[in-house]
Amino acid sequence: MPNESYKLWHRPKPMNVLYNEDGSLKKGKTHEGFYTVKNKEKYVGDPSLVIYRSSWEYSFCKWCDYSESVIKWSSEPIKVPYYDRVSKLDECKKLGLDPNNPKNWNIRYYNTDFWIQIKKPDGTIEKWFIEIKPKSKLIKPQPVPPNSPLKVQKKFNKEAKEYLINEAKFAAMNEFASRNGAKFYVFTEEQLTKFGIIGGKFDFKNNKKN
């Protein structure tokens, strides 16, 4: 299952690209880096290639590492093919091609953020694939009036494209998980707070929730 080749080609950006000289994060950048695994016997894959691509992902890595509920875990564990029906819309329009014909879609690969084997409070054990996303990314963008400023239209087009691509990714991942006896969840700030992963509710020293 470990997807190490992807991580070797998508290493975190150098520090000087992400941070200012005073250590602050540059505008428009997100926290990313390598997470140092403490409990290596729990990690599936190369523990030197655990990459977080946001502060939320870093907190999730830490939770997986220390939580007694998480028996095994892995980061960016697998790639799953999906149909991108959006990226070639302009090309189809120019060439007079049918955008609804699968032959004119791009086949891309989705690398979900995490896989965990978790022991639930009732003692049952489940396998989960996890994607971490802000809740705002799951809200379907509403079309803007045709006479809206170009800047507003471009913003809508960008958000709509991202939403549709995520929808295709999640559908492919959900199907893959079902076929392999697992479940797929998208964790937003709501789930991360509920589990105590963000918000300071998890006692990492004693490996339990406060």
Secondary structure as GFF3:
##gff-version 3
##sequence-region A 1 210
A	DSSP	alpha_helix	4	9	.	.	.	ID=ss1
A	DSSP	alpha_helix	15	18	.	.	.	ID=ss2
A	DSSP	beta_strand	33	34	.	.	.	ID=ss3
A	DSSP	three_ten_helix	40	42	.	.	.	ID=ss4
A	DSSP	three_ten_helix	47	49	.	.	.	ID=ss5
A	DSSP	beta_strand	51	52	.	.	.	ID=ss6
A	DSSP	alpha_helix	55	66	.	.	.	ID=ss7
A	DSSP	beta_strand	70	75	.	.	.	ID=ss8
A	DSSP	beta_strand	79	84	.	.	.	ID=ss9
A	DSSP	alpha_helix	89	95	.	.	.	ID=ss10
A	DSSP	three_ten_helix	102	104	.	.	.	ID=ss11
A	DSSP	beta_strand	106	111	.	.	.	ID=ss12
A	DSSP	beta_strand	114	119	.	.	.	ID=ss13
A	DSSP	beta_strand	125	132	.	.	.	ID=ss14
A	DSSP	three_ten_helix	135	138	.	.	.	ID=ss15
A	DSSP	alpha_helix	150	179	.	.	.	ID=ss16
A	DSSP	beta_strand	183	187	.	.	.	ID=ss17
A	DSSP	alpha_helix	189	194	.	.	.	ID=ss18
A	DSSP	beta_strand	202	203	.	.	.	ID=ss19
A	DSSP	beta_strand	208	209	.	.	.	ID=ss20
###
